[in-house]
Amino acid sequence: MSRRITRCFIAGSLSLVLASPVVGQPQWQAPPLDFSVRDSGVRDLRDEDYSGPGLPNLASGASQAASNEEIQLGRAWLRQFRAHAPQWDDPISQDYLESLIARLLPHSGLGNANILVTLVESPTLNAFAVPGGVVGVNAGLFAFAEGEAALASVLAHELGHLSQRHYARGMARAEQTQIPAMAAMLAGMLIAAGGGGDAGIGVAMGSQAALLQDQLAYSRRFEQEADRIGLQAMTEAGFDPMAMVEMFRAMQRMASLQGGNPPEFLLTHPVTESRLSDTLDRAKRLGVEATPRDALEYHLIRARALLTIHDREPAQAVTRLAQDDAPPAAQRYLAALTDAEAGKTDPALRELDSLARELPDLAMLPASAAYVAFDAGRIDEAIERSRRQLRLMPGHVPATRLLGEALLQRDPDQAWRVLDALADRRPEDPQVFTLLAEAAGRSGREALGHLARAEQLQLTGHIDDAIRQLSVARRVAEQADDSQATNRIEQRREAFLGYREALEKF
């Protein structure tokens, strides 16, 4: 079900929930937060009944100049993270999470920030946000959060840390400058991610806990700010704010059951009684009820996450979903995916098509069927299903990516056109560039194939290999007297040298 183009190794779970600066493209200027009562009728609690100064105005020139460098480091960190962590390559789940974050973003004080979403193939409870606008989710968070609002509460909290630039503000208190301190912290996280076996997991967890204890522990104020902004954001986005309270209670229970070895998420975000009481009080005081919303799509994505976690024993995923009283449609969906994994393609497709007819607004259902057909080797059927969906839903990313990949087997030139357009839309997606490199090579675009391969390498932290690949691309383009490709390659070379400079700060 989860299709992995690039498999990387990591031992142990990662504790990556970080307070971070304002995110977005370097030219983006964060607007001041608005503390007034919203037209929606929701009471704004960002600074109400709060001792001390209000939340910071993020629009100052000095803070923005610093955040640009923070953004560069954060994007460099993401590239190194991809080189070490096991990526959960699931375009359908990726699309869902990007949509959910886009729903929360306008209410989080981040304006139109450019957020990059990365999925981690790990069963541990974790989500993270780092400088540079990177938000990530472990598959294990879906297993823990039994509803969409619970997941939204975690993401809204992380966006609250980003909007308030908690990491940069914390580093401002340190004697060392913010940027070198952040580089050291990010490097330390990569080291903690690189242990081996059970012993490596223990070392990683211990060193990470020590690092957090000494350098990264959020102040109570920062946690309180993130909770309050998260509550406000999720409520304005149509989620029940009480879901954050219930999520905290569930985390408390987990922490008590696991004693001295709780999930690393709880090492960075301890749920104290005072924090729980404050969140409960504020959730009750939000002046309107959340907008009702069918969250079936979440349960379908949760089914995919459970199947990823239990890929060797799919029956465990089925049992877990049933035990949690998931909607019948979600259980049928998981049964279809399980059939597909077992090679029972026809019954899987019949069930997915039946669900798609019953639930025509869920784009992931026909997309899932197209992926099942492709994975079963039914290339022509996958192409037809993808094209049919794109006629109804132009630009749907999972269907577009699958169409490009399937066309590699039938029409490499058309595959290159589809994937090249997708790469323009998703310039930070290494899997797209992996496919684009193959399409370029098969369609006779040798220089552009080397360029696409270079892009994939730099996006996954292999910058020196990427620069060497660019040299090959330029030599091929010059031999073909392709001045357009040569100019494009030279432009990217200058950018790559800048990426390498940022990576060297680690």
C-alpha positions in Angstrom: 0.0 0.0 0.0 2.7 2.5 1.0 5.0 2.7 -2.1 8.6 3.5 -1.2 10.9 4.9 -3.9 13.8 5.7 -1.6 14.4 3.6 1.6 16.7 5.1 4.2 17.8 3.6 7.5 17.3 5.0 10.9 17.5 3.1 14.3 15.2 4.3 17.0 12.5 6.9 17.1 13.1 10.6 16.8 12.3 13.3 19.2 11.8 16.2 16.9 9.2 18.5 18.2 10.9 21.8 18.1 10.0 25.4 18.7 10.8 27.3 15.5 10.8 30.6 13.8 8.4 32.1 11.4 8.4 30.1 8.2 7.9 30.6 4.5 9.9 31.8 1.5 12.7 34.2 2.3 10.8 37.1 0.9 7.7 36.5 3.1 7.0 39.0 5.8 4.9 37.8 8.7 2.0 40.0 9.6 1.4 41.2 13.1 -1.0 38.9 15.0 -4.5 40.2 15.5 -5.7 40.1 19.1 -9.2 41.5 18.4 -12.5 39.6 18.6 -13.1 37.8 15.3 -16.1 38.3 13.1 -16.7 34.6 13.4 -17.8 35.1 17.0 -14.9 33.0 18.4 -13.4 34.7 21.5 -9.7 35.3 20.8 -7.8 34.0 23.8 -4.3 34.4 22.5 -3.4 37.0 25.2 -6.4 37.2 27.4 -5.8 36.9 31.2 -2.1 36.5 30.6 0.5 38.1 32.9 3.4 39.8 31.3 3.8 41.3 27.8 1.6 40.2 24.9 2.7 37.9 22.1 5.4 39.4 19.9 4.9 41.4 16.8 6.6 39.3 14.2 7.0 42.0 11.5 10.1 43.7 12.7 12.9 43.9 10.2 15.5 42.6 12.7 13.6 39.4 13.4 12.8 38.8 9.8 16.5 39.2 8.8 17.3 36.5 11.3 14.5 34.2 10.2 15.7 34.2 6.6 18.9 32.5 7.8 16.9 30.2 10.0 14.9 29.2 7.0 18.0 28.3 5.1 19.2 26.1 8.0 15.9 24.5 8.4 15.7 23.5 4.8 19.3 22.2 5.0 18.2 20.2 8.1 15.3 18.7 6.1 17.7 17.5 3.5 19.9 15.8 6.1 16.9 14.4 7.8 15.8 12.7 4.5 19.3 11.1 4.3 18.9 9.5 7.7 15.2 8.9 8.4 12.8 6.3 6.8 10.4 8.2 4.6 6.8 7.2 4.5 6.3 7.6 0.7 2.5 7.7 0.5 1.2 10.4 -1.9 -2.4 9.9 -0.7 -1.6 10.4 3.0 0.8 13.3 2.1 -2.0 15.0 0.2 -4.4 14.7 3.1 -1.9 16.1 5.6 -1.0 19.1 3.3 -4.7 19.8 3.0 -5.2 19.6 6.8 -2.3 21.9 7.5 -3.5 24.4 4.8 -6.8 24.4 6.7 -5.2 25.3 10.0 -2.6 27.7 8.6 -4.6 30.9 8.1 -5.7 30.8 11.7 -2.3 30.2 13.2 -0.7 33.6 12.6 1.5 32.3 9.8 -0.3 34.0 6.9 0.6 32.3 3.6 3.8 30.6 4.8 5.2 27.9 2.6 5.0 24.7 4.7 6.8 21.6 3.7 5.2 18.3 5.0 7.2 15.2 5.4 6.0 11.8 6.6 8.1 9.4 8.7 7.7 5.7 8.6 7.9 5.1 12.3 5.3 3.6 14.7 6.2 6.0 17.5 3.9 8.9 18.6 5.5 12.0 17.2 5.1 15.1 15.1 7.6 17.9 14.6 8.1 21.4 13.3 11.5 22.9 12.6 12.8 26.2 11.3 12.3 26.6 7.6 8.6 25.7 7.6 9.0 21.9 7.9 6.2 20.0 9.5 6.4 16.2 9.9 4.3 13.5 11.2 5.1 9.9 12.2 2.8 7.2 11.0 2.5 6.4 14.7 0.6 9.6 15.4 -2.3 8.4 13.4 -2.3 5.2 15.4 -2.6 7.2 18.6 -5.1 9.9 17.5 -8.4 8.2 17.1 -10.1 11.2 15.4 -9.3 14.0 13.0 -9.7 16.8 15.6 -7.2 15.0 17.9 -4.6 15.1 15.0 -5.5 18.7 14.3 -4.8 19.6 17.9 -1.3 18.4 17.7 -0.6 20.1 14.4 -2.2 23.3 15.5 0.0 23.3 18.6 3.1 22.9 16.5 2.0 25.7 14.2 1.6 27.8 17.3 5.3 27.3 18.1 6.2 28.3 14.6 4.1 31.4 14.5 5.6 32.6 17.8 9.2 31.8 16.8 9.8 30.0 20.0 13.1 28.6 19.1 14.6 31.9 18.0 13.2 33.6 21.1 14.7 30.9 23.3 18.1 31.2 21.7 18.0 34.9 22.2 18.5 34.3 25.9 21.6 32.2 25.2 25.1 33.8 25.2 25.9 32.3 21.8 24.2 33.7 18.7 20.9 32.2 17.5 22.1 30.8 14.2 25.1 28.8 15.4 23.1 27.6 18.3 20.4 26.4 16.0 22.9 24.7 13.7 24.4 22.9 16.7 20.9 21.8 17.8 19.9 20.5 14.4 23.2 18.7 14.0 22.6 17.1 17.4 19.3 15.8 16.3 20.8 14.2 13.3 23.4 12.5 15.5 20.6 11.3 17.8 18.9 9.8 14.8 21.8 7.7 13.7 22.1 5.0 16.4 22.0 1.3 15.6 20.0 -1.5 17.1 18.4 -1.5 20.5 21.5 -0.1 22.1 21.5 2.7 19.5 17.9 3.5 20.3 18.7 3.8 24.0 21.7 6.1 23.3 19.6 8.2 20.9 16.8 8.6 23.4 19.2 9.4 26.2 21.3 11.9 24.3 18.1 13.5 22.9 16.6 13.8 26.3 19.8 15.4 27.7 19.9 17.8 24.8 16.4 18.8 25.3 17.0 19.2 29.0 19.9 21.5 28.5 19.1 23.4 25.4 15.6 22.8 23.9 13.2 22.5 26.8 10.2 24.8 26.1 9.4 27.3 28.8 6.0 27.1 30.4 5.2 30.3 28.6 6.0 28.9 25.2 3.9 25.8 25.8 1.1 27.9 27.0 1.3 30.2 24.0 1.3 27.3 21.6 -1.6 25.7 23.3 -3.6 28.8 23.2 -2.9 29.6 19.6 -3.5 26.0 18.7 -6.9 26.0 20.4 -7.9 29.2 18.7 -6.7 28.0 15.3 -8.4 24.6 15.4 -11.6 26.2 16.6 -11.6 28.7 13.8 -10.8 25.9 11.4 -13.9 24.1 12.5 -12.6 21.6 15.0 -13.8 20.9 18.5 -11.2 22.5 20.9 -12.1 19.9 23.5 -10.2 17.4 21.3 -6.9 19.0 22.5 -8.0 18.3 26.1 -8.8 14.7 25.3 -5.5 14.3 23.5 -3.7 15.6 26.5 -5.5 13.2 28.8 -4.7 10.3 26.5 -1.0 11.4 26.6 -1.1 11.5 30.4 -2.4 8.0 30.5 0.3 6.8 28.1 3.0 8.5 30.2 1.8 6.9 33.4 1.6 3.4 31.8 5.1 3.7 30.3 6.7 5.1 33.5 10.2 6.4 32.9 10.3 5.7 29.2 7.4 7.7 27.7 7.3 8.6 23.9 9.8 11.2 23.1 6.9 13.6 22.1 6.1 13.7 25.8 9.8 14.5 26.8 9.5 17.7 24.9 5.8 18.4 25.6 5.1 17.1 29.2 1.4 17.2 30.0 1.2 18.6 33.5 -2.0 19.0 35.5 -1.7 22.8 35.3 -1.3 22.7 31.5 -4.3 20.4 31.2 -6.4 22.6 33.5 -5.5 25.7 31.6 -6.3 24.1 28.2 -9.6 22.7 29.6 -10.6 26.2 30.9 -9.8 27.9 27.7 -11.5 25.3 25.5 -14.7 25.7 27.5 -14.5 29.5 27.1 -14.2 29.5 23.4 -17.5 31.2 22.5 -18.8 29.1 19.7 -19.2 25.4 18.9 -16.9 24.0 16.2 -18.4 23.4 12.8 -19.6 19.8 12.4 -17.6 18.0 9.7 -17.5 14.5 8.4 -14.1 13.2 9.3 -14.4 9.9 7.4 -11.4 10.8 5.3 -9.2 10.8 8.5 -10.2 7.3 9.3 -9.3 6.2 5.8 -5.9 7.7 6.2 -5.6 6.2 9.6 -6.2 2.8 8.0 -3.3 3.5 5.6 -1.0 4.4 8.5 -1.9 1.3 10.5 -1.2 -0.9 7.5 2.2 0.8 7.1 3.0 0.2 10.8 1.8 -3.4 10.6 3.0 -4.1 7.1 4.3 -7.5 8.1 1.1 -8.5 9.9 -1.8 -6.7 8.2 -4.3 -8.5 10.4 -3.1 -6.5 13.3 -4.0 -3.3 11.5 -7.5 -4.7 10.8 -7.9 -5.7 14.4 -6.8 -2.3 15.7 -9.1 -0.4 13.5 -12.1 -2.6 14.5 -11.3 -2.3 18.2 -11.3 1.5 17.9 -14.9 1.4 16.4 -13.8 3.0 13.2 -16.6 3.8 10.7 -17.6 0.7 8.6 -16.4 2.4 5.4 -12.9 2.7 6.9 -12.9 -0.9 7.8 -14.0 -1.9 4.3 -11.3 0.3 2.9 -8.6 -1.3 5.0 -9.9 -4.7 4.1 -9.6 -3.8 0.4 -6.0 -2.6 0.9 -5.2 -5.8 2.8 -6.7 -7.8 -0.1 -4.5 -5.9 -2.5 -1.4 -6.6 -0.4 -2.3 -10.3 -0.5 -2.5 -10.2 -4.3 -6.4 -10.3 -4.4 -6.6 -7.4 -6.8 -10.0 -8.0 -8.3 -12.0 -8.1 -5.0 -9.9 -5.1 -3.8 -10.8 -3.0 -6.8 -14.5 -4.0 -6.6 -14.6 -2.8 -3.0 -12.8 0.4 -3.7 -15.0 1.2 -6.7 -18.1 0.5 -4.6 -16.8 2.9 -1.9 -16.0 5.5 -4.5 -19.6 5.3 -5.8 -21.0 5.7 -2.3 -18.6 8.5 -1.4 -18.0 10.4 -4.6 -16.5 13.5 -2.8 -13.5 11.5 -1.5 -10.8 11.8 -4.1 -8.6 9.3 -2.3 -10.9 6.4 -3.1 -10.4 6.4 -6.9 -6.8 7.3 -6.4 -6.4 4.3 -4.1 -7.9 2.1 -6.8 -5.5 3.4 -9.4 -2.5 2.7 -7.2 -3.8 -0.8 -6.5 -4.1 -1.4 -10.2 -0.6 -0.1 -10.8 1.0 -2.1 -8.0 -0.6 -5.2 -9.5 1.1 -4.6 -12.8 -2.1 -3.4 -14.6 -0.4 -0.4 -16.2 -3.0 0.5 -18.8 -5.8 0.3 -16.2 -3.8 2.5 -13.8 -3.3 5.1 -16.7 -7.0 5.1 -17.5 -8.1 5.4 -13.9 -5.7 8.2 -13.3 -6.8 10.1 -16.4 -10.5 9.6 -15.5 -9.9 11.1 -12.1 -7.9 14.0 -13.4 -10.7 14.9 -15.8 -13.0 15.3 -12.8 -10.3 16.7 -10.4 -7.6 18.5 -12.4 -4.3 18.8 -10.6 -5.0 16.1 -8.0 -1.4 15.4 -7.0 -1.6 11.7 -6.1 -3.4 10.9 -9.4 -0.9 13.1 -11.4 2.1 11.4 -9.9 0.7 8.0 -10.6 -0.2 8.9 -14.1 3.4 10.0 -14.7 4.8 6.9 -13.2 2.5 4.6 -15.1 3.2 6.4 -18.4 6.9 5.6 -18.0 6.0 2.1 -19.1 4.0 3.2 -22.1 4.9 6.7 -23.3 8.1 8.1 -21.7 7.8 11.4 -23.5 4.3 12.0 -22.2 5.5 10.8 -18.8 8.2 13.4 -18.8 5.7 16.2 -19.6 3.4 15.2 -16.8 6.2 14.8 -14.3 8.0 18.0 -15.4 4.9 20.0 -14.7 4.4 18.3 -11.4 8.0 19.1 -10.4 7.4 22.8 -11.1 4.5 22.6 -8.6 6.5 20.5 -6.1 10.1 21.6 -6.2 10.9 20.2 -2.8 9.5 16.6 -3.5 12.4 14.2 -4.0 10.2 11.4 -5.1 8.9 13.4 -8.0 12.4 14.2 -9.2 13.3 10.5 -8.9 10.5 9.7 -11.4 11.4 12.8 -13.6 15.0 11.6 -13.9 13.8 8.2 -15.2 11.3 9.8 -17.6 13.9 12.2 -19.0 16.4 9.3 -19.5 13.8 7.1 -21.3 12.6 10.0 -23.5 16.0 10.9 -24.7 16.5 14.0 -22.6 19.8 13.0 -21.2 21.0 16.3 -19.9 17.7 17.0 -18.2 17.8 13.5 -16.7 21.1 14.2 -15.0 19.7 17.5 -13.8 16.6 15.8 -12.3 18.9 13.3 -10.6 20.9 16.1 -9.2 17.8 17.7 -7.8 16.8 14.4 -6.1 20.3 14.1 -4.6 20.4 17.6 -3.2 16.9 17.2 -1.7 18.0 14.1 0.1 21.2 15.6 1.6 23.8 14.4 -0.9 24.9 17.8 -2.1 28.4 16.9 -3.2 27.0 14.0 -5.4 24.4 16.5 -6.7 27.0 19.0 -7.7 29.0 16.3 -9.5 25.8 15.2 -11.3 25.3 18.8 -12.4 28.8 18.7 -14.0 27.8 15.6 -15.9 24.6 17.3 -17.0 26.4 20.4 -18.2 28.9 18.3 -20.2 26.1 16.4 -21.9 24.2 19.6 -22.6 27.2 21.3 -24.2 28.0 18.2 -26.3 24.4 18.4 -27.6 24.7 22.1 -28.1 21.6 22.7 -26.0 22.1 26.2 -24.7 18.8 26.3 -22.9 19.6 23.3 -20.8 23.1 24.6 -20.2 21.8 27.9 -18.9 19.3 26.1 -16.6 22.0 23.8 -15.3 24.3 26.7 -14.5 21.6 28.5 -12.6 21.0 25.4 -10.5 24.7 25.0 -9.9 24.8 28.4 -8.3 21.8 27.5 -6.1 23.4 24.2 -5.2 26.6 25.9 -4.0 24.4 28.0 -1.7 22.8 24.8 -0.4 26.2 23.3 0.3 27.2 26.4 2.3 24.1 26.1 4.4 24.8 22.3 4.9 28.3 23.1 6.1 26.9 25.0 9.1 26.1 21.6 10.5 
